[in-house]
């Protein structure tokens, strides 16, 4: 089973880089034999926050993360979260976890492909 790791760096809203990275992850997950990991760095860690509300007709990053986390793994750089005031007491979307460079290292080493957005 191929493993694909997607690394996101940009804020959830404002540009479409993160949105396109998540669309890519969701499309890849539609294949039965593909495992997808998503690692959130820098401002992309805001994607993992619970309770996102967007206007009707606008994409909702939180909903996309929730979908991806049901079938794959979604982790956030804990030092990036700390730097942005996202403390351990702030709720994250279900199945999303604070993580470290060590986990990302393991993902990269075990992945068949790594994509960076």
C-alpha positions as CSV (number, residue, x, y, z in Angstrom):
1,X,0.0,0.0,0.0
2,X,1.6,3.3,-1.0
3,X,1.9,5.9,1.7
4,X,1.7,9.6,0.8
5,X,2.6,12.4,3.3
6,X,1.3,15.9,2.6
7,X,2.9,18.8,4.4
8,X,0.9,22.0,4.7
9,X,2.4,25.4,5.8
10,X,-0.1,28.1,5.0
11,X,-3.1,29.5,7.0
12,X,-6.4,27.8,6.4
13,X,-8.0,30.8,4.7
14,X,-6.5,33.6,2.6
15,X,-4.8,31.6,-0.1
16,X,-5.8,28.4,-1.7
17,X,-2.6,26.4,-1.0
18,X,-3.9,24.7,2.1
19,X,-7.3,24.1,0.5
20,X,-5.6,22.5,-2.6
21,X,-3.4,20.4,-0.3
22,X,-6.5,19.1,1.5
23,X,-8.3,18.5,-1.8
24,X,-5.4,16.5,-2.9
25,X,-5.4,14.4,0.3
26,X,-9.2,13.8,0.0
27,X,-8.9,12.7,-3.6
28,X,-6.0,10.3,-2.8
29,X,-8.0,8.8,0.1
30,X,-10.7,7.8,-2.4
31,X,-8.3,5.1,-3.6
32,X,-8.7,2.0,-1.4
33,X,-5.0,1.1,-1.4
34,X,-3.5,4.5,-0.5
35,X,-2.6,5.7,3.0
36,X,-2.5,9.5,3.5
37,X,-0.7,11.4,6.3
38,X,-1.2,15.2,6.6
39,X,1.3,17.2,8.7
40,X,0.4,20.8,9.6
41,X,3.2,23.3,10.1
42,X,3.3,27.1,10.9
43,X,0.0,28.8,10.2
44,X,-1.5,25.6,8.9
45,X,-1.9,24.5,12.5
46,X,-4.9,26.8,12.7
47,X,-6.6,24.3,10.3
48,X,-6.9,21.8,13.2
49,X,-9.0,24.1,15.5
50,X,-12.5,22.9,16.3
51,X,-15.5,25.1,15.6
52,X,-14.7,26.8,12.3
53,X,-17.6,28.7,10.8
54,X,-17.6,29.8,7.2
55,X,-20.2,31.6,5.0
56,X,-22.5,29.4,3.0
57,X,-20.9,28.3,-0.3
58,X,-17.4,28.8,1.1
59,X,-15.1,25.8,1.7
60,X,-14.7,24.8,5.3
61,X,-11.2,23.6,6.2
62,X,-12.3,22.1,9.5
63,X,-14.8,19.8,7.7
64,X,-12.0,18.8,5.2
65,X,-9.6,18.0,8.1
66,X,-12.3,16.0,9.9
67,X,-12.9,13.9,6.7
68,X,-9.2,13.2,6.2
69,X,-8.6,12.4,9.9
70,X,-11.3,9.6,9.7
71,X,-9.3,7.6,7.1
72,X,-5.8,8.8,7.6
73,X,-3.5,10.6,10.1
74,X,-3.5,14.4,10.7
75,X,-0.9,15.8,13.0
76,X,0.2,19.3,14.0
77,X,3.7,20.7,14.9
78,X,3.4,21.3,18.6
79,X,6.1,24.0,18.7
80,X,4.3,25.8,15.8
81,X,1.1,25.6,17.8
82,X,2.8,26.9,21.0
83,X,4.3,29.8,19.0
84,X,0.8,30.8,17.9
85,X,-0.8,30.6,21.3
86,X,-2.6,27.3,20.5
87,X,-2.3,25.8,23.9
88,X,-3.0,22.2,24.9
89,X,-6.3,23.3,26.4
90,X,-7.6,24.5,23.0
91,X,-9.8,21.8,21.4
92,X,-8.7,20.3,18.1
93,X,-10.8,18.4,15.6
94,X,-11.4,14.8,16.5
95,X,-8.5,12.5,15.6
96,X,-6.1,15.3,15.1
97,X,-3.1,15.4,17.4
98,X,-0.3,17.6,18.5
99,X,3.0,16.1,17.3
100,X,6.6,16.6,16.7
101,X,9.4,16.6,14.1
102,X,10.2,13.0,15.2
103,X,6.8,11.8,14.0
104,X,7.2,13.8,10.7
105,X,10.6,12.2,10.3
106,X,9.1,8.7,10.6
107,X,6.3,9.6,8.2
108,X,8.8,10.9,5.6
109,X,11.1,7.9,5.9
110,X,8.2,5.4,5.5
111,X,6.4,7.4,2.7
112,X,6.6,6.5,-1.0
113,X,5.9,10.2,-1.8
114,X,6.0,13.5,0.1
115,X,4.1,16.5,-1.2
116,X,4.6,20.0,0.2
117,X,2.1,22.8,-0.1
